[in-house]
Amino acid sequence: MGRPKVKTIETAIEEGKLKDLEPRLELSEAGEEEVKKEVKQARKKVGKAKVRSQRYQKLLEGLDKINKYPVEEAISLLKKTSATKFDSTLEAHINLGTDSTKSDQQIRRAINLPHGLGKKISVLVFADEKDEPEIKKAGAQLGTEKSLDEIAKGKINFDKVVAIPSWMPKLAKVAKVLGPKGLMPNPKTGTVSDDPLTVVEKLSAGMSEIKTEKSPIVHTVFGKASFDEKKLKENLESLIKEIHSSRPANFKKELIKSVYLTSSMGPSLKLDLTSTK
């Protein structure tokens, strides 16, 4: 008679639908093993529902996930919901209208926020040995050939890497390590420079990088929960202004589609863009 037909089971399956597969195990012996295999694969795809802690659930009380909050109210709520024992980092997740597959619509640049990031930055500087005293005085560390060997082995004990142009060919051999971590020096972000000391000073003062991800989304920090609301507002508005000033040439559509703000281990809030400068 030939092998009975067995309808293919979708692997992307919801948990509630899994029980509907069980009756199919009563098919003829010829098709039973195949169905069992598909059911087993489907079970692997079913993840457990994410359960939020009571602390997180309490933070959600009074928040509207649909509502767009004016900048002052959003920052006030963000500080109130940053209920951690440490100084929470505040982040902005900016959804863009650009096409991430087109290189001419990518956004990547270094920016300096008015009040910094509230974080001490560890910087590794690949420069001339004669500059080592000044580099150490600025709070950074001089990179060497030994540093390259350590990086190649995956040892990363720094937040940023700065290099003078003559070091870039040597850094190419660790690009596969630094690149995915966003640490590879790049002229677009100001981390390749003939004046590395000035770059270190800017990084220490709060220079950060904005970069379009594949989605396309820009994920970036705009301060700490300990900052007063005025400083956070000025940092956030400066960030949004920088995004607008980075508009790709000939891009006529809406650049920023939405902005969500969040804190470490806290809920997100949707920002009302019309309330920003």
Secondary structure as UniProt FT lines:
FT   HELIX           15..26
FT   HELIX           29..45
FT   HELIX           54..60
FT   TURN            61..62
FT   STRAND          68..69
FT   HELIX           71..80
FT   STRAND          89..96
FT   TURN            100..101
FT   HELIX           103..105
FT   STRAND          108..112
FT   TURN            114..115
FT   STRAND          123..126
FT   HELIX           129..131
FT   HELIX           132..137
FT   TURN            138..139
FT   STRAND          141..142
FT   HELIX           145..152
FT   TURN            153..154
FT   STRAND          160..163
FT   HELIX           165..167
FT   HELIX           168..171
FT   HELIX           172..174
FT   HELIX           175..178
FT   HELIX           179..181
FT   HELIX           187..189
FT   HELIX           196..205
FT   STRAND          207..212
FT   STRAND          217..224
FT   TURN            225..226
FT   HELIX           229..245
FT   TURN            249..250
FT   STRAND          256..263
FT   TURN            264..265
FT   STRAND          269..271
FT   HELIX           273..275
//
